[in-house]
Amino acid sequence: MLAIRLQRVGHTGHAMYRIIVQEAQKQPTSGRVIAFVGTYDPHTKECKVQVEPAQKFLDAGAQPSPRVVKLLKAAGVKLPKWAEKAPIVKAKAIRHTEKLRKNQPKDKE
């Protein structure tokens, strides 16, 4: 099964990512890449995607990661219905709210 995922490149402190297609099970860590589909720079939020190859691999059944789904959708690639949407990040619940300064009783002078 093919996977479309991000591959980290760049130097320390300035990461850049390639959008790649590779085997999901056999060589996920060996770096064996079938195709390069685009690039993503998180510092400038610039994403360059080659639409036709990306569409070809999606039609062949390649599974995109949640972040890649968001990037492909922004680039105008038509996603299949089964492609997972990126999860919505919710704020964490605050524990021990009674200890917050705003919840403390006011000092009477």
Backbone bond lengths (Angstrom), bond angles and torsions (degrees), N, CA, C in turn:
res aa  C-N    CA-C-N  psi(-1)  N-CA   C-N-CA  omega(-1)  CA-C   N-CA-C  phi
1 M - - - 1.442 - - 1.527 108.84 -
2 L 1.309 115.66 137.24 1.457 121.25 -179.79 1.522 110.58 -88.68
3 A 1.330 115.48 149.36 1.459 121.44 176.74 1.523 108.35 -130.84
4 I 1.318 115.74 141.66 1.462 121.50 173.57 1.516 105.53 -107.34
5 R 1.327 116.13 117.14 1.461 120.35 -175.12 1.512 110.67 -143.01
6 L 1.323 115.92 177.53 1.455 122.05 179.49 1.525 109.74 -96.40
7 Q 1.328 115.99 139.77 1.457 122.07 175.96 1.524 106.86 -118.09
8 R 1.321 116.29 124.10 1.458 120.26 -176.36 1.521 110.48 -77.08
9 V 1.326 115.74 130.50 1.458 122.95 173.88 1.525 106.76 -135.09
10 G 1.311 117.65 178.59 1.451 120.67 -178.43 1.517 110.05 101.27
11 H 1.318 115.15 -177.35 1.459 118.72 -177.57 1.522 110.99 -107.84
12 T 1.293 116.77 176.70 1.454 122.58 -175.98 1.521 110.65 -59.03
13 G 1.308 116.68 128.09 1.454 121.11 178.39 1.519 114.01 87.45
14 H 1.308 117.97 -10.68 1.470 120.56 178.83 1.522 108.32 -139.55
15 A 1.317 115.14 79.40 1.457 120.39 -178.31 1.521 110.74 -77.55
16 M 1.298 116.02 143.67 1.453 124.01 169.24 1.524 105.51 -133.15
17 Y 1.306 116.17 157.74 1.456 119.97 -175.36 1.516 110.93 -129.06
18 R 1.328 115.42 144.48 1.454 122.33 170.23 1.519 106.94 -102.44
19 I 1.312 116.30 142.80 1.456 120.87 172.74 1.521 105.74 -94.33
20 I 1.328 115.68 115.66 1.459 120.44 -171.77 1.522 110.80 -124.24
21 V 1.327 114.88 161.46 1.467 122.72 172.92 1.511 106.41 -116.41
22 Q 1.348 116.48 127.52 1.455 120.40 177.91 1.520 109.91 -152.01
23 E 1.315 115.98 168.71 1.454 121.72 177.44 1.521 108.95 -65.11
24 A 1.319 116.60 132.74 1.460 120.39 -176.39 1.516 112.18 -74.98
25 Q 1.327 118.85 -34.05 1.454 121.24 -173.23 1.527 113.72 -104.43
26 K 1.315 118.40 -39.85 1.460 120.06 -170.16 1.526 113.96 -76.69
27 Q 1.322 118.47 -51.88 1.459 120.39 -174.58 1.536 112.81 -126.50
28 P 1.323 120.47 51.99 1.453 118.05 -178.31 1.524 113.43 -70.69
29 T 1.336 117.84 -24.51 1.459 119.04 -177.96 1.516 113.41 -109.75
30 S 1.327 117.77 -9.42 1.457 119.55 -176.31 1.521 112.32 -78.72
31 G 1.327 117.24 -16.19 1.448 119.93 179.97 1.508 113.35 87.62
32 R 1.317 117.75 8.57 1.459 121.06 -179.53 1.523 108.69 -75.82
33 V 1.324 116.15 110.08 1.466 122.48 -172.05 1.517 109.89 -110.05
34 I 1.319 116.00 135.25 1.465 120.57 177.34 1.524 110.46 -81.67
35 A 1.339 116.16 -45.79 1.472 119.55 -177.94 1.522 110.30 -154.60
36 F 1.329 115.87 150.46 1.453 123.05 171.95 1.524 107.48 -99.73
37 V 1.318 116.53 126.80 1.461 120.79 -174.51 1.520 112.22 -107.92
38 G 1.325 118.26 -21.12 1.452 119.73 -179.37 1.512 111.82 175.52
39 T 1.346 115.56 -172.84 1.451 122.33 178.63 1.522 109.63 -135.21
40 Y 1.340 115.27 158.58 1.460 121.35 178.21 1.517 108.60 -143.99
41 D 1.333 116.26 127.76 1.454 122.57 176.81 1.522 107.93 -111.49
42 P 1.335 118.65 107.89 1.467 119.95 -176.81 1.523 113.74 -70.58
43 H 1.321 118.43 -17.37 1.461 120.65 -178.95 1.522 111.50 -76.23
44 T 1.320 116.49 -39.39 1.467 120.34 178.75 1.522 111.86 -103.08
45 K 1.342 117.14 -2.91 1.466 124.03 -177.47 1.528 111.60 59.54
46 E 1.317 116.54 28.14 1.463 121.85 -179.81 1.525 109.39 -91.70
47 C 1.317 115.69 129.26 1.455 121.25 -178.84 1.525 108.90 -129.83
48 K 1.324 115.92 123.99 1.461 121.37 176.84 1.524 107.44 -115.65
49 V 1.326 115.47 117.80 1.458 120.79 -178.10 1.517 109.25 -123.06
50 Q 1.333 116.23 133.53 1.457 120.92 171.93 1.519 106.36 -83.53
51 V 1.328 116.05 107.55 1.461 121.58 -169.19 1.528 112.17 -66.68
52 E 1.320 117.92 -45.56 1.463 120.34 -175.27 1.530 113.47 -63.01
53 P 1.350 119.65 -48.63 1.476 117.76 177.36 1.523 112.46 -64.59
54 A 1.329 117.67 -37.28 1.462 120.49 179.19 1.521 110.13 -62.93
55 Q 1.326 116.57 -42.56 1.462 120.70 179.44 1.526 110.96 -65.40
56 K 1.320 116.26 -37.54 1.466 121.03 179.59 1.527 111.10 -62.37
57 F 1.336 117.07 -45.22 1.460 120.30 -179.42 1.524 111.72 -71.11
58 L 1.337 118.04 -34.73 1.462 120.58 176.57 1.531 110.65 -65.44
59 D 1.333 116.30 -40.22 1.463 119.90 177.82 1.527 111.80 -66.68
60 A 1.340 116.67 -27.45 1.460 120.94 178.43 1.528 111.98 -80.55
61 G 1.344 117.39 -6.60 1.462 120.38 175.73 1.504 115.04 105.75
62 A 1.324 119.01 14.76 1.466 120.64 178.80 1.527 109.89 -68.95
63 Q 1.332 116.24 137.94 1.458 122.29 -177.97 1.532 109.15 -94.16
64 P 1.329 119.20 115.78 1.466 120.33 176.71 1.530 111.07 -83.16
65 S 1.322 115.95 148.82 1.455 120.13 175.01 1.533 108.30 -73.84
66 P 1.330 118.84 162.71 1.476 120.23 -178.10 1.527 113.69 -57.69
67 R 1.320 118.92 -39.37 1.465 121.04 179.15 1.519 110.59 -68.88
68 V 1.320 117.18 -37.74 1.464 120.92 179.25 1.526 110.09 -67.47
69 V 1.331 118.08 -34.46 1.468 121.02 176.39 1.518 109.47 -58.19
70 K 1.324 115.97 -44.55 1.469 120.41 -179.60 1.531 111.11 -64.29
71 L 1.324 117.09 -41.66 1.464 120.92 -179.59 1.527 111.72 -68.84
72 L 1.335 117.09 -40.68 1.461 119.89 179.63 1.517 111.25 -67.45
73 K 1.320 116.84 -38.22 1.456 120.14 179.01 1.524 110.88 -64.13
74 A 1.332 116.55 -39.31 1.467 120.76 178.25 1.528 111.57 -67.36
75 A 1.339 116.95 -28.67 1.466 121.27 -179.49 1.523 112.24 -83.24
76 G 1.333 117.86 -9.16 1.445 120.27 176.65 1.518 114.57 94.72
77 V 1.317 117.33 17.43 1.465 120.99 177.25 1.530 108.01 -81.32
78 K 1.325 116.69 133.93 1.456 120.82 179.04 1.529 108.45 -78.22
79 L 1.330 115.72 116.74 1.459 120.91 -177.09 1.522 110.51 -91.56
80 P 1.326 117.49 144.82 1.459 119.86 174.71 1.532 110.58 -69.50
81 K 1.318 116.14 163.33 1.464 120.80 -176.89 1.519 111.96 -65.16
82 W 1.320 118.16 -29.95 1.455 121.14 -175.32 1.520 113.33 -80.71
83 A 1.337 118.20 -8.26 1.464 120.42 -179.30 1.526 109.63 -66.81
84 E 1.321 116.20 131.90 1.457 121.08 -177.61 1.516 110.72 -74.21
85 K 1.317 115.19 139.31 1.451 119.88 174.15 1.520 108.30 -84.67
86 A 1.328 116.05 152.88 1.460 120.19 178.26 1.525 109.18 -65.44
87 P 1.321 117.45 136.10 1.465 118.93 -178.54 1.523 111.44 -66.45
88 I 1.323 115.46 147.65 1.461 120.77 178.45 1.526 107.65 -80.11
89 V 1.322 115.70 127.01 1.455 120.17 -178.78 1.522 108.11 -85.21
90 K 1.318 115.89 119.80 1.452 120.80 179.40 1.517 109.40 -100.71
91 A 1.326 115.78 152.23 1.452 119.95 177.56 1.526 109.24 -68.54
92 K 1.302 116.36 142.92 1.452 120.36 -179.92 1.525 109.69 -72.34
93 A 1.306 115.88 149.59 1.455 121.06 176.97 1.524 109.08 -71.16
94 I 1.305 116.58 138.12 1.455 121.07 179.80 1.521 108.34 -84.38
95 R 1.324 115.02 125.13 1.457 119.18 178.46 1.520 109.23 -90.78
96 H 1.295 116.30 150.62 1.463 124.04 177.58 1.530 111.02 56.75
97 T 1.305 116.08 56.34 1.461 120.41 -178.92 1.526 112.43 -65.55
98 E 1.325 116.75 -21.81 1.467 118.98 179.94 1.525 111.68 -68.76
99 K 1.328 117.76 -16.75 1.461 121.14 179.89 1.532 112.93 -88.07
100 L 1.311 117.65 -7.73 1.457 120.27 179.97 1.519 110.65 -67.45
101 R 1.308 116.58 146.50 1.460 121.75 -178.31 1.524 111.36 -60.96
102 K 1.321 117.44 -38.27 1.462 119.72 -177.61 1.522 112.20 -69.53
103 N 1.320 118.07 -17.64 1.454 121.44 179.50 1.535 113.00 -97.91
104 Q 1.333 117.18 -1.18 1.454 121.02 178.77 1.527 110.10 -78.00
105 P 1.340 118.14 146.95 1.478 119.34 177.76 1.525 110.20 -65.92
106 K 1.322 115.21 146.48 1.467 120.77 179.67 1.534 108.87 -70.47
107 D 1.340 115.85 141.39 1.463 120.36 177.08 1.529 109.07 -76.08
108 K 1.301 116.62 132.07 1.463 121.03 178.01 1.504 108.98 -91.23
109 E 1.311 115.72 129.12 1.456 119.93 -178.19 1.490 113.39 -98.88
